Amino acid sequence: NRISPITKSIVFIGFMGVGKTTIGQLVAKKLYRDFIDIDQEIEKEYNMPTTEIFKQIGEKAFREKEKSLIEHFSQQPLKIISVGGGAFLQEEIRNICLDNCIVFFLDLSWEYWKDRINLIIDSRPVLQGRTLEEIKELFNNRQEIYSYHHSKVKTDGLDVEEVADYIVESLK
Ligand code: S3P
């Protein structure tokens, strides 16, 4: 563990379930920084899980809250921030993160990702009610928004500690 000379905040992007939260937490610990998970912040504000926010209040309100929270946190230094897999659909979010932070894309292949689906589907309204084929299509279509990054880590076959160590090394 050591302190990085980089004071910009770090933002993790990537598809649902690639490990943004777990890896972000590990990196934060290794760099002695605060970790912020935007989905958790949204859930705190509404005091309900994401699935309920989508059901009761709607995706539009979720996306607006997501944007204002990212705008708030990304302008602070020394944070480790994990944003939801759909955050970079919004150009304003992409720009504010790219301008103020170091954006890391956690890149996991479909072949690895598909084995995680049962672990994450219950808490991801965007995946619910879709066939595997439709989810694969969404996965592929979403890759375009993740091309907006400064650094990319290919995480196929790596455990979260290995990914976190690699990221910390790359920030020295
Ligand atoms: C979403 C991803 C989720 C969460 C919401 C919508 C998306 O975050 O923000 O369910 O549209 O990809 P994770 O990527 O952390 O699962």
Boltz pocket constraint, residues with backbone or C-beta under 6 A from the ligand:
constraints:
  - pocket:
      binder: B
      contacts: [[A, 14], [A, 15], [A, 16], [A, 17], [A, 20], [A, 39], [A, 50], [A, 83], [A, 84], [A, 85], [A, 86], [A, 87], [A, 123], [A, 124], [A, 125], [A, 126]]
      max_distance: 6.0
